Structures are given as C-alpha cells and as structure tokens.
C-alpha cells in the first residue's frame, strides 16, 4: 500500500509532463477555424475611404480573393504590411481589407503612410463583423474562393514564407 502512495505522485507528474510537452509542440497560429470549407459570413460595411459606399461580400462572388483584417494600432500588422504591398503588386489575387476596431482617420493615415495594398477596405469600428468572421486578433487573413467559401485562415502576420508555402499553392489549386 505504501508503494502506491509513493508511485501516485510520480505517475501524476509524468502525465503532466506528457500533456504539457504535447502542448508546447503545437503552433498557436494553427487554430482550427469553423469557417474553413463553409460559406464566408455576411459582410456589409461602409468603406474606410468613403462612408457613403458599402463593401459587400456578395460583390466578390465569382473570383478568388483575400480578406486581410488589420488595424492602425496593430504592431504585427505593420510587420506584415510590406508583404501585402508586394503581394498586391504581383496581382495574384485581389486583396481587400477589414479595418478592425479602429478610427477612420487613423486607418486612412496609416494606409497613406505605408501604402495601400487593398482594392477596398471595409470599416468595422465596433468589431462586430470581425466577431462574425471568428477573428481572434489582428492581423488575420482569409482566402475565399469563387463560390464564397473560406479556403484558408491564417492567424498572425503574413510572411513571404506563408505566402509561398500556403497562399500560392492554394491559389494554383483554386484557379485550375
């Protein structure tokens, strides 16, 4: 009986080590999204550059496109921004923005200072559309196919490697 009293804490410790070790090996950017393979949520918002015009997801049906969720206050967005500008110049797909929980003037100034890779940006001042899209934080990027189905969700800044290894192969697959 004394042996079990001594072995029980050791067994509990080993189980904890295994569980924690498994958790440390996971990539926090690989959060599964319930949107993958499903129709993209509705998105009808005023445009960042013109509050009188609307940005509508329905207007983008029939083409493969990217939605990048960003904000002027986001440090990681500034890190990824040169990659988005470079991607936009390559013309592989249209890139649209979702300016998230920001001030209109700050978002416009940010794009003027750092370049505007977006064909248009929707303005989500209160973050409600971001919630519908399952946004955990900014930046996040989605690729949506011709039928309006979400094919990719990337959490965190886009890098040249992510574009090369995830976005470009997906585009080739979707455009065939």
ROFIRO-854639 format. One record per residue: x, y, z of N, C-alpha, C in turn; residue number from 1; chain. Coordinates in pm, whole numbers, plus 50000, padded with zeros to 5 digits. Atoms other than C-alpha are relative to their C-alpha. Layout:
// residues N
REC   n.c1   n.c2   n.c3  ca.c1  ca.c2  ca.c3   c.c1   c.c2   c.c3  drenba  lummar
REC      X      Y      Z      X      Y      Z      X      Y      Z     NUM       A
...
***
This chain:
// residues 176
REC   n.c1   n.c2   n.c3  ca.c1  ca.c2  ca.c3   c.c1   c.c2   c.c3  drenba  lummar
REC  50081  49881  50000  50000  50000  50000  50086  50126  50000       1       A
REC  49910  49885  49997  50288  50237  50078  50061  50029  49863       2       A
REC  49942  49982  50133  50427  50177  49728  49909  50086  49913       3       A
REC  50095  49921  50080  50110  50320  49570  50002  50146  50041       4       A
REC  49994  49862  49951  50133  50630  49788  50123  50072  49945       5       A
REC  49878  49942  50056  50485  50687  49658  49994  50012  49848       6       A
REC  50005  50001  50146  50412  50600  49294  49893  50093  49943       7       A
REC  50108  49916  50050  50092  50806  49261  50048  50141  49964       8       A
REC  49951  49868  50040  50264  51149  49271  50093  49994  49877       9       A
REC  49913  50016  50115  50525  51022  49026  49920  49979  49872      10       A
REC  50086  50025  50117  50254  50896  48787  49930  50128  49957      11       A
REC  50067  49872  50033  50067  51227  48808  50100  50095  49936      12       A
REC  49897  49914  50056  50391  51415  48741  50032  49961  49855      13       A
REC  49969  50046  50136  50467  51201  48432  49887  50033  49903      14       A
REC  50115  49965  50085  50115  51254  48293  50003  50149  49967      15       A
REC  49992  49856  50022  50153  51630  48338  50113  50036  49903      16       A
REC  49887  49975  50091  50493  51628  48164  49961  49967  49856      17       A
REC  50041  50041  50135  50346  51442  47867  49900  50099  49942      18       A
REC  50103  49906  50047  50042  51673  47840  50062  50135  49967      19       A
REC  49936  49870  50024  50250  51990  47872  50098  49994  49883      20       A
REC  49908  50016  50112  50513  51859  47631  49926  50000  49867      21       A
REC  50082  50000  50122  50243  51794  47370  49950  50141  49969      22       A
REC  50050  49865  50019  50100  52142  47423  50108  50094  49949      23       A
REC  49891  49914  50045  50439  52306  47373  50039  49976  49855      24       A
REC  49965  50030  50138  50480  52136  47037  49898  50054  49900      25       A
REC  50103  49949  50090  50162  52292  46895  50031  50142  49956      26       A
REC  49982  49865  50053  50169  52605  46679  49875  50081  50031      27       A
REC  50119  49922  49964  49936  52871  46825  49935  50068  49881      28       A
REC  50059  49938  50119  49882  53013  46475  49912  49902  49923      29       A
REC  50079  50102  50066  49720  52688  46367  49873  49971  50079      30       A
REC  50127  50016  49929  49390  52747  46542  49896  49956  49897      31       A
REC  50098  50045  50099  49124  52545  46361  49883  50098  49993      32       A
REC  50111  49907  50020  48853  52765  46215  49876  49926  49957      33       A
REC  50124  50063  50044  48491  52655  46192  49953  50052  49865      34       A
REC  50039  49944  50129  48469  52869  45878  50057  49924  49881      35       A
REC  49934  50068  50112  48702  52654  45668  49904  49904  49930      36       A
REC  50088  50086  50078  48507  52486  45390  49855  50043  50002      37       A
REC  50138  49950  49992  48196  52693  45462  49989  50137  49934      38       A
REC  50024  49868  50059  48038  52998  45306  50048  50108  50096      39       A
REC  49952  49890  49918  48205  53314  45430  49883  50075  50062      40       A
REC  50109  49927  49934  47996  53509  45681  49964  50127  49922      41       A
REC  50040  49875  50065  47799  53810  45560  50096  50112  50036      42       A
REC  49913  49885  49975  47997  54129  45530  49946  50117  49920      43       A
REC  50049  49877  50062  47824  54456  45453  50032  50113  50096      44       A
REC  49951  49892  49915  48004  54756  45597  50030  50123  49915      45       A
REC  49953  49884  50075  48087  55112  45499  50148  49983  49966      46       A
REC  49859  50004  50038  48414  55151  45317  50079  50097  50087      47       A
REC  49912  49914  49921  48707  55301  45504  50020  50135  49932      48       A
REC  49968  49878  50073  48777  55555  45232  49877  50085  49966      49       A
REC  50121  49928  50035  48413  55655  45175  49882  49939  50075      50       A
REC  50106  50054  49914  48147  55605  45443  49866  49988  49927      51       A
REC  50125  50006  50076  47874  55656  45181  49991  49876  49912      52       A
REC  49998  50122  50083  47979  55347  44983  50010  49878  50089      53       A
REC  49996  50124  49923  47932  54991  45105  50095  49899  49939      54       A
REC  49919  50115  50038  48168  54698  45095  49913  49879  50026      55       A
REC  50085  50118  49985  47973  54378  45032  50072  49875  49952      56       A
REC  49941  50128  50037  48097  54022  45027  49938  49947  49871      57       A
REC  50071  50052  50117  47834  53938  44764  50057  50055  49869      58       A
REC  49942  49940  50121  48005  54173  44517  50126  49927  49954      59       A
REC  49873  50067  50032  48312  53947  44523  49980  49855  49954      60       A
REC  50025  50136  50048  48142  53621  44425  50048  49987  49856      61       A
REC  49952  50025  50135  48290  53466  44113  50150  50015  49985      62       A
REC  49854  49990  50008  48654  53536  44196  50062  49956  50132      63       A
REC  49923  50034  49881  48916  53415  44439  50055  50131  50055      64       A
REC  49954  49874  49941  49002  53694  44683  50051  49979  50141      65       A
REC  49942  50005  49866  49181  53768  45007  49939  50111  50085      66       A
REC  50043  49901  49902  49047  53945  45315  50103  50004  50111      67       A
REC  49899  49982  49895  49310  54084  45549  49942  50091  50107      68       A
REC  50052  49925  49888  49194  54200  45892  50118  50074  50064      69       A
REC  49888  49918  49955  49413  54488  46012  49950  50120  50080      70       A
REC  50031  49879  49926  49425  54797  46233  50126  50087  50008      71       A
REC  49886  49908  49993  49645  55106  46257  50077  49985  50132      72       A
REC  49937  50015  49868  49719  55029  46625  50073  49867  50015      73       A
REC  49947  50136  49994  49841  54676  46544  50147  49997  49957      74       A
REC  49856  50008  50029  50219  54628  46565  50030  49891  49898      75       A
REC  49976  50111  50093  50210  54291  46385  49949  50033  49860      76       A
REC  50050  49959  50132  50006  54450  46103  50106  50080  49926      77       A
REC  49893  49922  50061  50291  54689  46041  50112  49908  49950      78       A
REC  49898  50098  50038  50528  54390  46027  49962  49931  49869      79       A
REC  50042  50074  50120  50319  54213  45759  49972  50091  49881      80       A
REC  50047  49911  50105  50225  54522  45559  50088  50001  49874      81       A
REC  49918  50005  50122  50528  54522  45322  49974  49875  49916      82       A
REC  50030  50124  50073  50443  54160  45230  49867  50014  49923      83       A
REC  50128  49978  50068  50084  54261  45147  50016  50094  49881      84       A
REC  49975  49906  50110  50204  54554  44936  50068  49927  49884      85       A
REC  49930  50076  50104  50442  54323  44748  49906  49900  49932      86       A
REC  50096  50096  50056  50168  54061  44701  49901  50072  49908      87       A
REC  50094  49923  50083  49928  54325  44568  50064  50040  49867      88       A
REC  49929  49961  50123  50189  54442  44315  50014  49883  49904      89       A
REC  49988  50119  50084  50223  54085  44188  49867  49968  49930      90       A
REC  50131  50018  50063  49849  54080  44110  49950  49857  49997      91       A
REC  50044  50140  49999  49796  53713  44203  49852  49987  50034      92       A
REC  50141  50001  49962  49457  53789  44359  49966  50137  50056      93       A
REC  50039  49872  49940  49256  54090  44469  50004  49989  50153      94       A
REC  49989  49996  49855  49323  54187  44830  49908  50110  50052      95       A
REC  50089  49905  49935  49058  54354  45042  50034  50003  50148      96       A
REC  49969  49984  49860  49096  54486  45392  49874  50010  50085      97       A
REC  50104  49979  49899  48881  54481  45703  50068  50076  50113      98       A
REC  49942  49915  49897  48987  54774  45922  49920  49979  50128      99       A
REC  50064  50059  49882  48908  54635  46267  50021  50084  50126     100       A
REC  49997  49927  49872  48821  54833  46582  50098  50116  49996     101       A
REC  49906  49892  50025  48999  55140  46455  49922  50130  49988     102       A
REC  50059  49870  50032  48933  55509  46398  50023  50023  49852     103       A
REC  49992  49981  50145  48862  55601  46037  50123  50084  49963     104       A
REC  49888  49911  50034  49118  55885  46033  50134  49929  50021     105       A
REC  49875  50072  49974  49387  55662  46185  50027  49895  49892     106       A
REC  49985  50101  50105  49325  55384  45932  50042  50062  49867     107       A
REC  49966  49931  50126  49337  55625  45637  50143  50055  50004     108       A
REC  49864  49947  49988  49654  55791  45765  50103  49888  49991     109       A
REC  49908  50115  50002  49818  55450  45815  50023  49953  49856     110       A
REC  49986  50042  50140  49746  55349  45454  50076  50104  49918     111       A
REC  49926  49894  50072  49873  55686  45327  50148  49994  50032     112       A
REC  49858  50005  49959  50198  55642  45524  50072  49876  49949     113       A
REC  49931  50126  50028  50272  55277  45447  49963  49935  49867     114       A
REC  50044  50057  50127  50098  55213  45113  49870  49924  50019     115       A
REC  50131  50064  49993  49761  55067  45031  49994  49880  49905     116       A
REC  50006  50119  50085  49759  54707  44907  49856  49956  49968     117       A
REC  50139  50045  50009  49377  54685  44925  49926  50069  49886     118       A
REC  50089  49940  50099  49134  54736  44641  49894  50082  50071     119       A
REC  50091  49926  49912  48899  54849  44919  50014  49942  50139     120       A
REC  50002  50047  49861  48881  54827  45296  49864  50030  50059     121       A
REC  50124  49981  49924  48564  54774  45495  50039  50059  50135     122       A
REC  49973  49934  49872  48540  54979  45815  49912  49939  50108     123       A
REC  50069  50072  49893  48446  54770  46122  50038  50063  50134     124       A
REC  49960  49923  49882  48471  55030  46401  49974  49926  50130     125       A
REC  50035  50068  49874  48299  54818  46667  50045  49855  50005     126       A
REC  49948  50136  50002  48443  54482  46560  49894  49892  49987     127       A
REC  50107  50101  50008  48108  54309  46506  50019  49906  49881     128       A
REC  49976  50087  50116  48192  54181  46157  50118  49907  50029     129       A
REC  49886  50084  49962  48525  54057  46291  49958  49883  50086     130       A
REC  50051  50108  49916  48337  53855  46551  49931  49895  49913     131       A
REC  50068  50094  50090  48120  53701  46277  50100  49915  49923     132       A
REC  49896  50071  50076  48438  53603  46092  50092  49918  50091     133       A
REC  49919  50079  49907  48587  53444  46406  50138  50057  50023     134       A
REC  49871  49936  49982  48868  53697  46437  50040  49994  50147     135       A
REC  49946  50007  49866  49081  53629  46744  50077  50127  50033     136       A
REC  49918  49879  49986  49301  53935  46692  50053  50036  49863     137       A
REC  49947  49958  50129  49477  54122  46419  50151  49982  50000     138       A
REC  50063  50023  50129  49622  54052  46176  49952  49856  49984     139       A
REC  50047  50131  50045  49427  53763  46034  49967  50014  49851     140       A
REC  50020  49997  50145  49393  53671  45669  49919  49879  49956     141       A
REC  50086  50104  50055  49133  53470  45480  50015  49999  49848     142       A
REC  50011  50013  50145  49130  53336  45123  49864  49937  49973     143       A
REC  50136  50042  50031  48781  53295  44978  49994  49965  49851     144       A
REC  50005  50044  50141  48705  53104  44657  49884  50065  49924     145       A
REC  50099  49941  50090  48474  53186  44364  49856  49984  50050     146       A
REC  50135  50025  49949  48169  53040  44539  49977  50066  50137     147       A
REC  50014  49933  49871  48232  53244  44855  50034  49911  50119     148       A
REC  49963  50094  49895  48376  52953  45055  50139  50034  50054     149       A
REC  49871  49971  49936  48656  53018  45305  50091  49879  49981     150       A
REC  49904  50108  50028  48957  52810  45195  50125  50007  50087     151       A
REC  49880  49986  49916  49229  52949  45424  49973  50107  50104     152       A
REC  49997  49899  49896  49250  53130  45754  50140  49996  50060     153       A
REC  49866  49991  49942  49590  53249  45870  49996  50102  50113     154       A
REC  49995  49912  49884  49631  53396  46217  50143  50052  50014     155       A
REC  49869  49938  49986  49917  53641  46262  50045  50061  49869     156       A
REC  49953  49931  50120  50127  53831  46013  50033  49904  49886     157       A
REC  49957  50073  50119  50165  53703  45660  50148  50026  49981     158       A
REC  49858  49988  50031  50527  53638  45577  50021  49952  49857     159       A
REC  49968  50049  50134  50698  53566  45246  49989  49848  49996     160       A
REC  50007  50147  49995  50720  53201  45355  49855  49951  50000     161       A
REC  50142  50040  49997  50347  53176  45436  49937  50021  49862     162       A
REC  50054  49974  50134  50262  53334  45101  50049  49892  49903     163       A
REC  49942  50099  50092  50498  53095  44919  49949  49858  50026     164       A
REC  50033  50140  49969  50401  52776  45105  49851  49972  50018     165       A
REC  50143  50023  49976  50030  52827  45177  49911  50071  49898     166       A
REC  50090  49921  50085  49874  53107  44972  50017  49964  49853     167       A
REC  49977  50026  50143  50036  53048  44632  49954  49861  49957     168       A
REC  50050  50133  50041  49973  52669  44623  49846  49994  50001     169       A
REC  50147  49998  49995  49611  52729  44726  49944  50074  49880     170       A
REC  50048  49924  50117  49568  52989  44452  50010  49916  49873     171       A
REC  49986  50087  50117  49703  52748  44191  49890  49895  49995     172       A
REC  50106  50102  49990  49459  52485  44312  49864  50060  49969     173       A
REC  50132  49938  50018  49161  52722  44316  49980  50056  49860     174       A
REC  50012  49939  50132  49236  52879  43979  50005  49897  49887     175       A
REC  50002  50107  50102  49256  52542  43796  49861  49944  49984     176       A
***
